[in-house]
Structures are given as structure tokens and as C-alpha cells.
Amino acid sequence: MTVFFIDPGRFRAPLALDVADLEPDGAGGLTGGWTETASFYGRVEPVAAGPRFAGDQFLEDTTHRITIRHRADVKAGMRLRKAGRHFAILSVHDPDESGRYLVCLAREEQL
């Protein structure tokens, strides 16, 4: 197996990890927001950009690769924040199965 090498000095982006805090609203839906659970540094790299169609309009869709030190509490469905930007985590994997790093594929949310 190839060892995935990353210079830890490249983890310069301050990130906050948010988890959805949802509760039933009594009408069959959910209400709530996001709660910050951790903060750490990582590396944020844009991967692809393009249009997507939603809500009868075209929106920009930008995906990023976000690399962080390994944490057991990071999962798809959570969100990362960086300086007012929000990234929805789509998938998480350990690139070399060594337990040192996690690579998150994330989509930047347009709020």
C-alpha cells in the first residue's frame, strides 16, 4: 500500500466542524440549526466547479477536497466552516488506511 504523504505545515486553514441539531417541528418536518462541535486546522483545495439546476434556477456547484488530521467524529452529513464559508461533507475516507489523515469531499453551500 502506498503511504499518503502530506506536509502538516500545509494545514493552514482554520476550520470548524458543525453537526445538525434537528428536532421535530410538530407538523411532520424538522427545525433547528447547526452546533459547532470542534475546531482544527486543515487544507482546503477546490476540485471542480460547474452549474447545477435546482429550484427552477441554475446555481453554482463547487466541490472541494478538505484534508484534516484523523478524527473519529467526522462523518458525511456534517458541515465544515471556514471564514464565513460553509462546506457540506459528502464523503470521508482515510487515504492510506493509516489513521493519520482524513480526506473529505465537500460541496460549498451557497447561503
N, CA and C atoms as an extended XYZ file, in Angstrom:
333
Properties=species:S:1:pos:R:3:atomname:S:1:resname:S:1:resid:I:1 pbc="F F F"
N         0.838       -1.176        0.000 N   MET     1
C         0.000        0.000        0.000 CA  MET     1
C         0.884        1.241        0.000 C   MET     1
N         0.528        2.208       -0.793 N   THR     2
C         1.268        3.451       -0.880 CA  THR     2
C         0.940        4.330        0.315 C   THR     2
N         1.979        4.895        0.922 N   VAL     3
C         1.776        5.801        2.055 CA  VAL     3
C         1.443        7.178        1.505 C   VAL     3
N         0.393        7.761        2.021 N   PHE     4
C        -0.092        9.074        1.618 CA  PHE     4
C         0.682       10.113        2.414 C   PHE     4
N         1.566       10.891        1.761 N   PHE     5
C         2.371       11.879        2.477 CA  PHE     5
C         1.773       13.264        2.322 C   PHE     5
N         1.609       13.928        3.447 N   ILE     6
C         1.153       15.312        3.471 CA  ILE     6
C         2.058       16.064        4.424 C   ILE     6
N         2.502       17.225        3.999 N   ASP     7
C         3.277       18.090        4.880 CA  ASP     7
C         2.293       18.741        5.857 C   ASP     7
N         2.388       18.437        7.170 N   PRO     8
C         1.448       19.015        8.135 CA  PRO     8
C         1.475       20.543        8.161 C   PRO     8
N         2.555       21.150        7.685 N   GLY     9
C         2.630       22.604        7.616 CA  GLY     9
C         1.668       23.211        6.611 C   GLY     9
N         1.073       22.372        5.763 N   ARG    10
C         0.102       22.870        4.780 CA  ARG    10
C        -1.310       22.949        5.358 C   ARG    10
N        -1.500       22.489        6.581 N   PHE    11
C        -2.807       22.592        7.246 CA  PHE    11
C        -2.912       23.987        7.859 C   PHE    11
N        -3.234       24.963        7.024 N   ARG    12
C        -3.232       26.360        7.458 CA  ARG    12
C        -4.621       26.972        7.588 C   ARG    12
N        -5.629       26.283        7.098 N   ALA    13
C        -6.982       26.841        7.095 CA  ALA    13
C        -7.690       26.503        8.402 C   ALA    13
N        -8.071       27.521        9.195 N   PRO    14
C        -8.842       27.232       10.410 CA  PRO    14
C       -10.254       26.783       10.035 C   PRO    14
N       -10.675       25.641       10.576 N   LEU    15
C       -11.974       25.053       10.253 CA  LEU    15
C       -12.770       24.806       11.521 C   LEU    15
N       -14.082       24.867       11.401 N   ALA    16
C       -14.985       24.496       12.492 CA  ALA    16
C       -15.876       23.371       11.985 C   ALA    16
N       -16.062       22.349       12.811 N   LEU    17
C       -16.920       21.213       12.469 CA  LEU    17
C       -18.283       21.423       13.105 C   LEU    17
N       -19.332       21.406       12.284 N   ASP    18
C       -20.703       21.592       12.759 CA  ASP    18
C       -21.498       20.310       12.569 C   ASP    18
N       -22.397       20.049       13.514 N   VAL    19
C       -23.309       18.915       13.412 CA  VAL    19
C       -24.737       19.472       13.404 C   VAL    19
N       -25.617       18.853       12.613 N   ALA    20
C       -27.007       19.300       12.530 CA  ALA    20
C       -27.719       19.020       13.845 C   ALA    20
N       -28.440       20.011       14.329 N   ASP    21
C       -29.201       19.904       15.574 CA  ASP    21
C       -30.680       20.037       15.210 C   ASP    21
N       -31.288       18.930       14.777 N   LEU    22
C       -32.654       18.956       14.262 CA  LEU    22
C       -33.626       18.299       15.234 C   LEU    22
N       -34.811       18.891       15.322 N   GLU    23
C       -35.883       18.359       16.168 CA  GLU    23
C       -37.187       18.415       15.390 C   GLU    23
N       -38.128       17.518       15.688 N   PRO    24
C       -39.437       17.574       15.024 CA  PRO    24
C       -40.136       18.900       15.323 C   PRO    24
N       -40.793       19.467       14.302 N   ASP    25
C       -41.476       20.746       14.495 CA  ASP    25
C       -42.958       20.583       14.809 C   ASP    25
N       -43.446       19.345       14.928 N   GLY    26
C       -44.841       19.112       15.259 CA  GLY    26
C       -45.755       19.064       14.052 C   GLY    26
N       -45.246       19.405       12.884 N   ALA    27
C       -46.058       19.391       11.675 CA  ALA    27
C       -45.505       18.408       10.651 C   ALA    27
N       -44.673       17.482       11.110 N   GLY    28
C       -44.112       16.475       10.220 CA  GLY    28
C       -42.761       16.833        9.636 C   GLY    28
N       -42.271       18.018        9.937 N   GLY    29
C       -40.972       18.447        9.420 CA  GLY    29
C       -39.945       18.518       10.532 C   GLY    29
N       -38.836       19.118       10.220 N   LEU    30
C       -37.764       19.284       11.194 CA  LEU    30
C       -37.383       20.747       11.286 C   LEU    30
N       -36.931       21.146       12.455 N   THR    31
C       -36.458       22.507       12.666 CA  THR    31
C       -35.169       22.448       13.466 C   THR    31
N       -34.398       23.471       13.367 N   GLY    32
C       -33.141       23.506       14.110 CA  GLY    32
C       -32.064       24.212       13.327 C   GLY    32
N       -30.840       23.961       13.730 N   GLY    33
C       -29.714       24.624       13.082 CA  GLY    33
C       -28.475       23.772       13.192 C   GLY    33
N       -27.350       24.433       13.306 N   TRP    34
C       -26.060       23.759       13.377 CA  TRP    34
C       -25.375       24.110       14.685 C   TRP    34
N       -24.677       23.134       15.261 N   THR    35
C       -23.937       23.330       16.503 CA  THR    35
C       -22.474       22.997       16.256 C   THR    35
N       -21.581       23.920       16.634 N   GLU    36
C       -20.149       23.673       16.473 CA  GLU    36
C       -19.693       22.639       17.493 C   GLU    36
N       -18.978       21.612       17.026 N   THR    37
C       -18.508       20.557       17.925 CA  THR    37
C       -16.996       20.532       18.078 C   THR    37
N       -16.263       21.108       17.128 N   ALA    38
C       -14.797       21.096       17.216 CA  ALA    38
C       -14.226       22.160       16.295 C   ALA    38
N       -12.985       22.538       16.558 N   SER    39
C       -12.258       23.427       15.649 CA  SER    39
C       -10.836       22.903       15.507 C   SER    39
N       -10.295       23.030       14.306 N   PHE    40
C        -8.969       22.492       13.998 CA  PHE    40
C        -8.499       23.122       12.694 C   PHE    40
N        -7.307       22.755       12.255 N   TYR    41
C        -6.751       23.259       11.003 CA  TYR    41
C        -6.752       22.162        9.944 C   TYR    41
N        -6.879       22.571        8.690 N   GLY    42
C        -6.868       21.624        7.588 CA  GLY    42
C        -6.419       22.295        6.309 C   GLY    42
N        -6.488       21.557        5.235 N   ARG    43
C        -6.121       22.062        3.910 CA  ARG    43
C        -7.349       21.985        3.019 C   ARG    43
N        -7.708       23.104        2.395 N   VAL    44
C        -8.894       23.181        1.542 CA  VAL    44
C        -8.438       23.410        0.101 C   VAL    44
N        -8.825       22.490       -0.797 N   GLU    45
C        -8.446       22.584       -2.207 CA  GLU    45
C        -9.693       22.490       -3.076 C   GLU    45
N        -9.915       23.441       -3.980 N   PRO    46
C       -11.031       23.306       -4.917 CA  PRO    46
C       -10.755       22.170       -5.895 C   PRO    46
N       -11.792       21.402       -6.214 N   VAL    47
C       -11.648       20.256       -7.113 CA  VAL    47
C       -12.351       20.513       -8.440 C   VAL    47
N       -13.600       20.937       -8.383 N   ALA    48
C       -14.375       21.141       -9.609 CA  ALA    48
C       -15.434       22.206       -9.373 C   ALA    48
N       -15.860       22.821      -10.467 N   ALA    49
C       -16.926       23.814      -10.395 CA  ALA    49
C       -17.787       23.676      -11.634 C   ALA    49
N       -19.063       23.972      -11.466 N   GLY    50
C       -19.974       23.896      -12.598 CA  GLY    50
C       -21.376       24.254      -12.170 C   GLY    50
N       -22.276       24.377      -13.126 N   PRO    51
C       -23.658       24.725      -12.784 CA  PRO    51
C       -24.475       23.492      -12.401 C   PRO    51
N       -25.497       23.717      -11.604 N   ARG    52
C       -26.495       22.682      -11.332 CA  ARG    52
C       -27.849       23.369      -11.312 C   ARG    52
N       -28.877       22.622      -11.630 N   PHE    53
C       -30.218       23.177      -11.719 CA  PHE    53
C       -31.010       22.748      -10.492 C   PHE    53
N       -31.527       23.700       -9.732 N   ALA    54
C       -32.332       23.404       -8.540 CA  ALA    54
C       -33.279       24.573       -8.299 C   ALA    54
N       -34.479       24.258       -7.884 N   GLY    55
C       -35.449       25.306       -7.562 CA  GLY    55
C       -35.751       26.217       -8.741 C   GLY    55
N       -35.808       25.632       -9.939 N   ASP    56
C       -36.130       26.374      -11.154 CA  ASP    56
C       -35.100       27.451      -11.488 C   ASP    56
N       -33.845       27.216      -11.079 N   GLN    57
C       -32.779       28.155      -11.408 CA  GLN    57
C       -31.436       27.433      -11.445 C   GLN    57
N       -30.479       28.032      -12.126 N   PHE    58
C       -29.131       27.484      -12.158 CA  PHE    58
C       -28.339       28.033      -10.976 C   PHE    58
N       -27.620       27.148      -10.299 N   LEU    59
C       -26.780       27.524       -9.167 CA  LEU    59
C       -25.353       27.072       -9.442 C   LEU    59
N       -24.398       27.755       -8.823 N   GLU    60
C       -23.014       27.317       -8.926 CA  GLU    60
C       -22.806       26.140       -7.992 C   GLU    60
N       -22.068       25.146       -8.453 N   ASP    61
C       -21.773       23.975       -7.638 CA  ASP    61
C       -20.257       23.809       -7.612 C   ASP    61
N       -19.656       23.978       -6.444 N   THR    62
C       -18.210       23.886       -6.298 CA  THR    62
C       -17.886       22.807       -5.287 C   THR    62
N       -17.035       21.864       -5.688 N   THR    63
C       -16.618       20.817       -4.759 CA  THR    63
C       -15.179       21.068       -4.328 C   THR    63
N       -14.880       20.641       -3.112 N   HIS    64
C       -13.554       20.827       -2.528 CA  HIS    64
C       -13.074       19.523       -1.908 C   HIS    64
N       -11.772       19.378       -1.861 N   ARG    65
C       -11.131       18.293       -1.116 CA  ARG    65
C       -10.550       18.946        0.137 C   ARG    65
N       -11.004       18.500        1.298 N   ILE    66
C       -10.546       19.068        2.566 CA  ILE    66
C        -9.826       17.970        3.336 C   ILE    66
N        -8.543       18.190        3.600 N   THR    67
C        -7.719       17.204        4.289 CA  THR    67
C        -7.463       17.678        5.712 C   THR    67
N        -7.701       16.787        6.670 N   ILE    68
C        -7.510       17.103        8.093 CA  ILE    68
C        -6.801       15.936        8.771 C   ILE    68
N        -6.332       16.172        9.984 N   ARG    69
C        -5.809       15.061       10.782 CA  ARG    69
C        -6.979       14.157       11.154 C   ARG    69
N        -6.695       12.880       11.331 N   HIS    70
C        -7.749       11.894       11.594 CA  HIS    70
C        -8.531       12.239       12.858 C   HIS    70
N        -9.844       12.159       12.743 N   ARG    71
C       -10.765       12.337       13.871 CA  ARG    71
C       -11.868       11.301       13.704 C   ARG    71
N       -12.266       10.681       14.796 N   ALA    72
C       -13.306        9.653       14.730 CA  ALA    72
C       -14.706       10.246       14.583 C   ALA    72
N       -14.867       11.543       14.887 N   ASP    73
C       -16.205       12.133       14.910 CA  ASP    73
C       -16.607       12.835       13.608 C   ASP    73
N       -15.824       12.761       12.559 N   VAL    74
C       -16.166       13.415       11.293 CA  VAL    74
C       -16.889       12.415       10.396 C   VAL    74
N       -18.088       12.806        9.935 N   LYS    75
C       -18.915       11.912        9.122 CA  LYS    75
C       -19.610       12.702        8.011 C   LYS    75
N       -20.022       11.993        6.978 N   ALA    76
C       -20.821       12.611        5.920 CA  ALA    76
C       -22.115       13.139        6.532 C   ALA    76
N       -22.588       14.270        6.041 N   GLY    77
C       -23.794       14.894        6.577 CA  GLY    77
C       -23.481       16.020        7.543 C   GLY    77
N       -22.236       16.100        7.993 N   MET    78
C       -21.818       17.215        8.842 CA  MET    78
C       -21.397       18.374        7.938 C   MET    78
N       -20.930       19.449        8.554 N   ARG    79
C       -20.557       20.637        7.800 CA  ARG    79
C       -19.258       21.197        8.358 C   ARG    79
N       -18.412       21.710        7.483 N   LEU    80
C       -17.208       22.424        7.890 CA  LEU    80
C       -17.387       23.892        7.536 C   LEU    80
N       -16.877       24.765        8.402 N   ARG    81
C       -16.931       26.205        8.152 CA  ARG    81
C       -15.514       26.756        8.089 C   ARG    81
N       -15.326       27.696        7.173 N   LYS    82
C       -14.047       28.390        7.043 CA  LYS    82
C       -14.334       29.842        6.699 C   LYS    82
N       -14.070       30.746        7.622 N   ALA    83
C       -14.183       32.193        7.380 CA  ALA    83
C       -15.493       32.583        6.689 C   ALA    83
N       -16.612       32.147        7.232 N   GLY    84
C       -17.913       32.513        6.687 CA  GLY    84
C       -18.393       31.655        5.528 C   GLY    84
N       -17.585       30.723        5.073 N   ARG    85
C       -17.985       29.792        4.016 CA  ARG    85
C       -18.406       28.477        4.651 C   ARG    85
N       -19.361       27.784        4.022 N   HIS    86
C       -19.884       26.528        4.551 CA  HIS    86
C       -19.676       25.411        3.537 C   HIS    86
N       -19.174       24.262        4.019 N   PHE    87
C       -18.897       23.116        3.170 CA  PHE    87
C       -19.647       21.901        3.706 C   PHE    87
N       -20.594       21.382        2.930 N   ALA    88
C       -21.340       20.176        3.311 CA  ALA    88
C       -20.468       18.962        3.000 C   ALA    88
N       -20.223       18.122        3.996 N   ILE    89
C       -19.378       16.946        3.813 CA  ILE    89
C       -20.185       15.856        3.111 C   ILE    89
N       -19.723       15.444        1.926 N   LEU    90
C       -20.395       14.417        1.136 CA  LEU    90
C       -19.838       13.030        1.416 C   LEU    90
N       -18.521       12.932        1.602 N   SER    91
C       -17.893       11.645        1.909 CA  SER    91
C       -16.605       11.889        2.682 C   SER    91
N       -16.209       10.864        3.448 N   VAL    92
C       -14.993       10.927        4.268 CA  VAL    92
C       -14.248        9.616        4.091 C   VAL    92
N       -12.935        9.696        3.855 N   HIS    93
C       -12.154        8.463        3.781 CA  HIS    93
C       -10.728        8.692        4.273 C   HIS    93
N       -10.117        7.615        4.727 N   ASP    94
C        -8.721        7.595        5.159 CA  ASP    94
C        -7.909        7.193        3.929 C   ASP    94
N        -7.104        8.093        3.353 N   PRO    95
C        -6.487        7.820        2.054 CA  PRO    95
C        -5.529        6.636        2.020 C   PRO    95
N        -4.845        6.336        3.117 N   ASP    96
C        -3.930        5.188        3.118 CA  ASP    96
C        -4.209        4.215        4.262 C   ASP    96
N        -5.358        4.373        4.900 N   GLU    97
C        -5.801        3.499        5.994 CA  GLU    97
C        -4.779        3.405        7.124 C   GLU    97
N        -4.084        4.519        7.369 N   SER    98
C        -3.081        4.547        8.438 CA  SER    98
C        -3.610        5.200        9.709 C   SER    98
N        -4.786        5.844        9.632 N   GLY    99
C        -5.332        6.528       10.795 CA  GLY    99
C        -4.659        7.862       11.065 C   GLY    99
N        -3.948        8.408       10.070 N   ARG   100
C        -3.273        9.693       10.264 CA  ARG   100
C        -4.079       10.865        9.721 C   ARG   100
N        -4.718       10.688        8.577 N   TYR   101
C        -5.430       11.780        7.917 CA  TYR   101
C        -6.816       11.328        7.476 C   TYR   101
N        -7.676       12.313        7.238 N   LEU   102
C        -8.970       12.092        6.599 CA  LEU   102
C        -9.072       13.048        5.424 C   LEU   102
N        -9.636       12.574        4.334 N   VAL   103
C        -9.921       13.419        3.186 CA  VAL   103
C       -11.434       13.490        3.053 C   VAL   103
N       -11.960       14.708        3.108 N   CYS   104
C       -13.401       14.935        2.994 CA  CYS   104
C       -13.688       15.536        1.622 C   CYS   104
N       -14.614       14.938        0.897 N   LEU   105
C       -15.115       15.548       -0.324 CA  LEU   105
C       -16.321       16.372        0.103 C   LEU   105
N       -16.286       17.664       -0.201 N   ALA   106
C       -17.329       18.564        0.292 CA  ALA   106
C       -17.823       19.473       -0.826 C   ALA   106
N       -19.084       19.896       -0.704 N   ARG   107
C       -19.680       20.843       -1.638 CA  ARG   107
C       -19.890       22.166       -0.906 C   ARG   107
N       -19.420       23.246       -1.515 N   GLU   108
C       -19.609       24.556       -0.895 CA  GLU   108
C       -21.075       24.952       -1.006 C   GLU   108
N       -21.668       25.335        0.126 N   GLU   109
C       -23.076       25.713        0.155 CA  GLU   109
C       -23.215       27.197       -0.118 C   GLU   109
N       -24.157       27.541       -0.974 N   GLN   110
C       -24.456       28.938       -1.279 CA  GLN   110
C       -25.606       29.369       -0.384 C   GLN   110
N       -25.321       30.181        0.613 N   LEU   111
C       -26.363       30.608        1.558 CA  LEU   111
C       -26.932       31.947        1.190 C   LEU   111
